[in-house]
């Protein structure tokens, strides 16, 4: 058997899988186009989420703080996943793994302290913060 025939014989499972995937996609699209509703109306084109009708425009302006906090959440959440993976293999990694995890946590803590010091975690604008500080005095 030559090399091409050998590779084709080895990958026949992948070819069957891909053929099955495309057949399933075609079946799902065909059935939905045959059985799907074709009625048009004003209420059909409105978004409907959680049982509530929309009450305003979708073009609201959000503060960049929301996006900043979302990015920080994702970053620190991924680090929590790394720590979870370390905790599963803590016995196999030994003291070297413990020291590495301690350094990793220290770097995370330093990043969190830095973000706190520059005010990335503060929600209120500075004017409101100053007003609240005066009220507390």
C-alpha positions as CSV (number, residue, x, y, z in Angstrom):
1,X,0.0,0.0,0.0
2,X,1.4,3.4,-0.9
3,X,1.5,6.4,1.5
4,X,-1.6,8.1,0.2
5,X,-3.8,5.0,0.6
6,X,-2.4,4.4,4.0
7,X,-3.3,7.9,5.2
8,X,-6.7,7.7,3.7
9,X,-7.3,4.3,5.4
10,X,-6.1,5.7,8.7
11,X,-8.4,8.8,8.6
12,X,-11.7,7.2,7.4
13,X,-13.3,7.8,10.8
14,X,-12.7,11.5,10.4
15,X,-14.3,11.5,7.0
16,X,-17.4,9.6,8.2
17,X,-17.7,12.1,11.2
18,X,-17.5,15.1,8.9
19,X,-20.0,13.6,6.5
20,X,-22.3,13.0,9.4
21,X,-21.9,16.5,10.7
22,X,-22.8,18.1,7.3
23,X,-25.7,15.7,6.9
24,X,-27.0,16.7,10.4
25,X,-26.6,20.4,9.5
26,X,-28.4,20.0,6.2
27,X,-31.2,18.0,7.9
28,X,-31.7,20.7,10.7
29,X,-31.7,23.6,8.2
30,X,-34.1,21.7,5.8
31,X,-36.6,20.8,8.6
32,X,-36.6,24.3,10.1
33,X,-37.2,25.9,6.7
34,X,-40.1,23.4,6.0
35,X,-41.7,23.5,9.5
36,X,-40.8,27.1,10.5
37,X,-43.3,29.9,10.7
38,X,-43.4,32.4,7.9
39,X,-45.8,34.9,9.5
40,X,-44.7,38.5,9.8
41,X,-46.0,41.1,12.2
42,X,-45.0,43.9,14.4
43,X,-44.8,41.8,17.5
44,X,-42.7,39.1,15.7
45,X,-39.9,41.6,15.2
46,X,-39.7,42.8,18.7
47,X,-37.1,41.4,21.1
48,X,-38.5,39.4,24.0
49,X,-36.3,38.4,26.8
50,X,-37.2,37.0,30.2
51,X,-40.9,37.6,29.8
52,X,-40.4,41.4,29.5
53,X,-41.1,43.6,26.6
54,X,-38.4,46.2,25.8
55,X,-38.9,49.7,27.3
56,X,-36.5,51.9,25.5
57,X,-33.7,52.0,22.9
58,X,-30.9,49.6,22.6
59,X,-28.4,52.3,22.1
60,X,-27.6,53.1,25.7
61,X,-24.3,54.5,26.6
62,X,-22.4,52.7,29.3
63,X,-19.5,53.9,31.3
64,X,-16.1,52.4,30.4
65,X,-15.9,51.3,34.1
66,X,-18.4,48.5,33.3
67,X,-16.1,47.1,30.6
68,X,-13.0,47.6,32.8
69,X,-14.6,45.7,35.7
70,X,-15.7,42.9,33.3
71,X,-12.2,42.5,31.9
72,X,-10.7,42.5,35.4
73,X,-13.3,39.8,36.4
74,X,-12.3,37.6,33.5
75,X,-8.6,38.0,34.2
76,X,-8.9,37.1,37.8
77,X,-11.4,34.4,37.1
78,X,-8.9,32.7,34.7
79,X,-6.2,32.9,37.4
80,X,-8.7,31.2,39.8
81,X,-8.9,28.3,37.3
82,X,-5.1,28.0,37.3
83,X,-5.2,27.8,41.1
84,X,-7.9,25.2,40.9
85,X,-5.8,23.0,38.6
86,X,-2.9,23.4,41.0
87,X,-5.0,22.4,43.9
88,X,-6.0,19.2,42.2
89,X,-2.4,18.2,41.7
90,X,-1.0,19.6,45.0
91,X,0.4,16.3,46.2
92,X,2.2,15.5,43.0
93,X,3.7,18.9,42.7
94,X,5.3,18.9,46.1
95,X,7.1,21.9,47.7
96,X,8.2,23.2,44.3
97,X,4.6,23.5,43.2
98,X,3.7,25.1,46.5
99,X,6.4,27.8,46.1
100,X,5.4,28.4,42.5
101,X,1.7,28.8,43.5
102,X,2.7,31.2,46.3
103,X,4.7,33.3,43.9
104,X,1.7,33.2,41.5
105,X,-0.7,34.4,44.3
106,X,1.7,37.1,45.3
107,X,1.9,38.4,41.8
108,X,-1.9,38.4,41.6
109,X,-2.2,40.2,44.9
110,X,0.3,42.8,43.7
111,X,-1.8,43.3,40.6
112,X,-4.9,43.7,42.7
113,X,-3.3,46.2,45.0
114,X,-2.0,48.1,42.0
115,X,-5.5,48.3,40.5
116,X,-7.0,49.4,43.8
117,X,-4.4,52.1,44.2
118,X,-4.9,53.6,40.8
119,X,-8.6,53.6,41.4
120,X,-9.6,51.1,38.7
121,X,-12.0,49.5,41.2
122,X,-13.8,52.7,42.2
123,X,-17.2,53.2,40.8
124,X,-18.0,56.7,41.7
125,X,-16.5,59.7,39.9
126,X,-14.0,61.7,41.9
127,X,-16.3,64.6,42.5
128,X,-18.9,62.4,44.1
129,X,-16.2,60.7,46.2
130,X,-15.0,64.1,47.4
131,X,-18.6,65.1,48.3
132,X,-19.0,61.9,50.2
133,X,-15.7,62.5,52.0
134,X,-16.9,66.0,53.1
135,X,-20.2,64.6,54.3
136,X,-18.4,62.0,56.5
137,X,-16.3,64.7,58.2
